[in-house]
């Protein structure tokens, strides 16, 4: 008896030709959802329906000539829809190729131990050194061929089983098995294996939270490659962007392992977000370079579109963790390149106008920000004055290290005739140090720092004019 496609059919003397099977009402054997997906055109639908009717018609009869059934099954389910897969992968299993071989187990265990050991040993190095799954696959092929050539063609008995040391040439089934063993044994040190308190399974990994005017939150989860909008009222998920169950279709772009998701603009029909797309976790890449991204979500069509993208100059960078995207008031964009201690500034259209890297190669730059920095030092301004003699002109040097709001200086000084301080002149701030020469002699003086709005910021101490020049060393 055969109750579903692919079940082994018992031999008998009766031969069935599928082409001669009568066709009944199609509704009597409706297609399953999987079968509909597997038969994209009418010809395949009819073939599948005929196959199902044949099985139903002869379900009480053992079938020996199954070539028609096998051929129909192959046409329906054997071919991959992807040309790249069809070009390199057989769509049938060859039972003559061995898979559970001694050399496969030796290679699998060896690579599982080596890969996890090397990755764990270098996990604290930044940037880390890891062995990728692709590298494992590349290395396995020549090693498998080499073992097939050097191992003796003989059998050994292990636990009562006779096992061949060299069952023939290395094959793709062994290659697949060893690759699976090496990757299943591998665990990401950042995610954790969940076996101890020190290696908790970090399945989510929040790396940024933003809040909008309605009190809802934008949460970035690195390990799900997803951005969530969470209700500030009850904690429910309003929508999610990216990941395996995105609420929106991503049109013309992708992202993964992102950081620094921020609300930019929002109304009932549209949401604008910015974030840093790492595009890699050091094991899986969705792009060759990381980038800052600005995207628009259309709530009417449930789609999201890339508006702007910002790459590091040259060949770009691929930091596998950290990073941020900041939109400046003039619409320029500042990017912090995470594990690479670099910073770049771009015009709105993406042109890089600034790029810098910290000198220490061991530095990291989780996030970088540019802002208008304002400071008023706790120490007062410093003034030095010089006059060669009692009747000589006087030179004034004034500085206030760290002050950002000084627009100009007013010099107050005495004269040989009077000890009363009178304003001499107002001099615009010249930078770190401002110099003012006076044609008169002034025995004593102080300087007043003045802001752009005319308010007085601070005064220097009163100093006596010196007849010796200040030291320059």
Secondary structure, 3 states (H helix, E strand, C coil): CCCCCCCCCCCCCCCCCHHHCCCCCHHHHCCCHHHHHHCCCHHHHHHHHHHHHHHHHCCCCCCCCCHHHHHHHHHHHCCCCCHHHHHHCCCCCCCCCCCCCHHHHHHHHHHHHHHHHHHHHCCCCCCCCCCCHHHHHHHHHHHHHHHHHHCCCCEEEECCEEEECCCCCCCHHHHHHHHHHHHHCCCCCCCCCCCCHHHCCCCCCEEEEEECCCCCEEEEECCCCEEEEECCCCCCEEEEEECCCCCCEEECCCCCCCEEEEEEEECCCEEEEEEEECCECCCCECCCCCEEEEEEEECCCCEEEEEEEECCCCCCCCCCCCCEEEECCCCCEEEECECCCEEEEECCCCCEEEEEECCCCCCCECCCCCCCCCCCCCCCCEEEEECCCCCCCEEEEEECCCCCCCCEEEEEEEECCEEEEEEEEEEECCCCCEEEEECCCCCEEEEEEECCCCCEEEECCCEECECCCCCCC
